[in-house]
Amino acid sequence: LSSISVFATEANNNIIGGTPAAPETKASELISLGILKGDPDGNMRLDDVITRAEATTLITRMNANYNDILKDYLYRPTFNDIENHWAAKEITFAHENALVEGTSETTFEPDKNVSVQEFAKMLITLLGYKEMAEQQGGFPHGYMMTGSRLGLFAGLYLEGPDDVSRKTVAAMLVNSLDVPLMKQSGFGANTEYIVMDGKNGVELETFRTILEA
């Protein structure tokens, strides 16, 4: 693989957990984009911790054609513990597209709470910056450093190694909307990574531009 110029930044490797400012505002933006949805009674439960299945579903919904993708999606559950699970399609789709990993070769543990490091890895992978995070040391510190540089933790007051809440995840997702996507071009020795930042003739492409198109 070709090298990627890593971001020069002094990131705090201990940012693991937290509470965003104005969580209702963050949630409202995601609701309007069809990414965040409440429970069957319409409650957003922003203070609840979020599970691996819920986090994976949010990542999947960042695709603009999410409903069309899953409506007729033919799949066979990749993991033994997601058969008949409400998020089986989302988990299988995300795994097949290398956005999430199982906790083993045969298990996903969909109802296990997700940590902020784990969600940061999912989100950074979705944004296309996985190779950069791996060059920075991999999971967890490389992903946390990359997430800090990309501004994913802006407005968060991060504390201890707790499970991540729905409102923290909502804030990270909103912070990711304007991050230029990184795309791979070529393969093998010809692999390059292009930041779609709208500069030098490169198209601006973010999840906001995709979702609002």
GUDO-559320 format. One line per 5 residues: their letters; for each residue x, y, z of C-alpha. Coordinates in nm, 3 decimals, always signed. Layout:
A	X Y Z; ...
***
This chain:
LSSIS	+0.000 +0.000 +0.000; +0.114 +0.351 -0.063; +0.185 +0.556 +0.243; -0.059 +0.808 +0.383; +0.060 +1.136 +0.530
VFATE	-0.050 +1.107 +0.889; -0.194 +1.405 +1.070; +0.051 +1.583 +1.295; -0.142 +1.627 +1.617; -0.102 +1.582 +1.987
ANNNI	-0.415 +1.382 +2.066; -0.527 +1.273 +2.410; -0.531 +0.894 +2.398; -0.745 +0.878 +2.710; -1.060 +1.034 +2.563
IGGTP	-1.294 +0.745 +2.627; -1.654 +0.828 +2.711; -1.832 +1.155 +2.756; -2.129 +1.386 +2.741; -2.203 +1.616 +2.446
AAPET	-2.333 +1.966 +2.478; -2.692 +2.024 +2.360; -2.770 +1.655 +2.296; -3.126 +1.730 +2.185; -2.995 +1.955 +1.905
KASEL	-2.754 +1.687 +1.788; -3.028 +1.425 +1.796; -3.271 +1.647 +1.605; -3.029 +1.684 +1.315; -2.989 +1.308 +1.289
ISLGI	-3.364 +1.253 +1.314; -3.422 +1.492 +1.023; -3.173 +1.293 +0.814; -3.343 +0.963 +0.901; -3.040 +0.827 +1.086
LKGDP	-3.154 +0.837 +1.450; -3.492 +0.693 +1.542; -3.667 +0.641 +1.872; -3.806 +0.329 +2.032; -4.157 +0.202 +1.939
DGNMR	-4.304 +0.469 +2.170; -4.105 +0.748 +2.007; -3.865 +0.795 +2.297; -3.508 +0.881 +2.198; -3.353 +0.749 +2.524
LDDVI	-3.048 +0.971 +2.479; -2.903 +0.884 +2.820; -2.918 +0.508 +2.755; -2.603 +0.322 +2.664; -2.593 +0.195 +2.308
TRAEA	-2.544 -0.163 +2.195; -2.329 -0.302 +1.917; -2.641 -0.375 +1.712; -2.775 -0.021 +1.755; -2.437 +0.133 +1.672
TTLIT	-2.405 -0.082 +1.360; -2.755 +0.019 +1.250; -2.666 +0.388 +1.280; -2.352 +0.334 +1.074; -2.557 +0.155 +0.808
RMNAN	-2.814 +0.436 +0.796; -2.540 +0.682 +0.698; -2.573 +0.532 +0.350; -2.807 +0.756 +0.152; -2.982 +0.459 -0.008
YNDIL	-3.011 +0.262 +0.316; -3.378 +0.170 +0.274; -3.333 +0.056 -0.084; -3.025 -0.147 +0.007; -3.191 -0.344 +0.285
KDYLY	-3.542 -0.372 +0.141; -3.451 -0.651 -0.099; -3.121 -0.746 +0.062; -3.056 -1.118 +0.033; -2.835 -1.231 +0.316
RPTFN	-2.736 -1.521 +0.532; -2.635 -1.421 +0.886; -2.257 -1.425 +0.915; -2.257 -1.485 +1.290; -2.424 -1.759 +1.492
DIENH	-2.575 -1.519 +1.746; -2.762 -1.280 +1.513; -3.011 -1.518 +1.352; -3.361 -1.377 +1.408; -3.211 -1.063 +1.564
WAAKE	-3.388 -0.739 +1.467; -3.059 -0.597 +1.330; -2.942 -0.911 +1.148; -2.958 -0.747 +0.804; -2.777 -0.434 +0.917
ITFAH	-2.504 -0.631 +1.094; -2.454 -0.864 +0.799; -2.445 -0.575 +0.550; -2.196 -0.378 +0.761; -1.976 -0.684 +0.811
ENALV	-1.979 -0.776 +0.442; -1.871 -0.420 +0.364; -1.588 -0.434 +0.623; -1.743 -0.163 +0.843; -1.767 -0.377 +1.159
EGTSE	-1.602 -0.686 +1.300; -1.731 -0.968 +1.516; -1.612 -1.040 +1.867; -1.497 -1.376 +1.728; -1.521 -1.557 +1.396
TTFEP	-1.867 -1.688 +1.487; -2.013 -1.428 +1.727; -2.106 -1.061 +1.708; -2.264 -1.013 +2.055; -2.524 -0.769 +1.917
DKNVS	-2.672 -0.678 +2.255; -2.339 -0.604 +2.422; -2.279 -0.238 +2.500; -2.035 -0.060 +2.269; -1.747 +0.155 +2.394
VQEFA	-1.653 +0.492 +2.247; -1.330 +0.339 +2.111; -1.529 +0.072 +1.929; -1.775 +0.324 +1.786; -1.490 +0.554 +1.683
KMLIT	-1.338 +0.264 +1.489; -1.670 +0.196 +1.313; -1.714 +0.563 +1.224; -1.356 +0.619 +1.108; -1.378 +0.307 +0.893
LLGYK	-1.702 +0.437 +0.741; -1.536 +0.772 +0.665; -1.251 +0.591 +0.488; -0.969 +0.672 +0.732; -0.903 +0.317 +0.855
EMAEQ	-0.560 +0.292 +0.692; -0.455 +0.618 +0.853; -0.572 +0.501 +1.195; -0.383 +0.175 +1.151; -0.066 +0.367 +1.064
QGGFP	-0.112 +0.565 +1.385; -0.101 +0.247 +1.592; -0.434 +0.078 +1.527; -0.700 +0.004 +1.786; -0.766 +0.177 +2.016
HGYMM	-0.515 +0.464 +2.029; -0.464 +0.508 +1.654; -0.838 +0.537 +1.602; -0.880 +0.778 +1.893; -0.596 +0.998 +1.762
TGSRL	-0.744 +0.999 +1.413; -1.092 +1.070 +1.550; -0.955 +1.361 +1.751; -0.784 +1.508 +1.444; -1.101 +1.472 +1.236
GLFAG	-1.303 +1.654 +1.502; -1.528 +1.359 +1.590; -1.505 +1.443 +1.962; -1.568 +1.819 +1.929; -1.803 +1.943 +2.201
LYLEG	-1.761 +1.627 +2.407; -1.642 +1.625 +2.766; -1.478 +1.287 +2.778; -1.400 +1.102 +3.096; -1.357 +0.736 +3.190
PDDVS	-1.378 +0.401 +3.010; -1.756 +0.370 +3.024; -1.996 +0.234 +2.767; -2.097 +0.507 +2.525; -2.440 +0.672 +2.543
RKTVA	-2.682 +0.741 +2.260; -2.628 +1.116 +2.299; -2.250 +1.080 +2.273; -2.288 +0.868 +1.961; -2.531 +1.125 +1.818
AMLVN	-2.275 +1.401 +1.873; -2.000 +1.198 +1.705; -2.225 +1.127 +1.407; -2.317 +1.494 +1.365; -1.948 +1.587 +1.393
SLDVP	-1.872 +1.338 +1.116; -2.123 +1.484 +0.869; -1.885 +1.750 +0.737; -1.565 +1.543 +0.741; -1.436 +1.497 +0.383
LMKQS	-1.451 +1.129 +0.295; -1.128 +0.949 +0.214; -1.148 +0.722 -0.090; -0.915 +0.454 -0.216; -0.792 +0.475 -0.574
GFGAN	-0.613 +0.182 -0.736; -0.489 -0.141 -0.585; -0.164 -0.301 -0.479; +0.144 -0.091 -0.550; -0.078 +0.169 -0.718
TEYIV	-0.301 +0.227 -0.416; -0.362 +0.589 -0.329; -0.595 +0.753 -0.078; -0.768 +1.074 -0.177; -0.933 +1.313 +0.067
MDGKN	-1.251 +1.442 -0.098; -1.208 +1.795 +0.036; -1.309 +2.003 -0.266; -0.955 +2.132 -0.321; -0.718 +2.112 -0.619
GVELE	-0.984 +1.983 -0.852; -1.107 +1.715 -0.613; -1.482 +1.696 -0.555; -1.614 +1.780 -0.208; -1.781 +1.473 -0.070
TFRTI	-1.905 +1.437 +0.286; -2.193 +1.248 +0.438; -2.385 +1.575 +0.457; -2.349 +1.633 +0.082; -2.455 +1.274 +0.017
LEA	-2.750 +1.263 +0.257; -2.883 +1.607 +0.160; -2.850 +1.550 -0.215
***
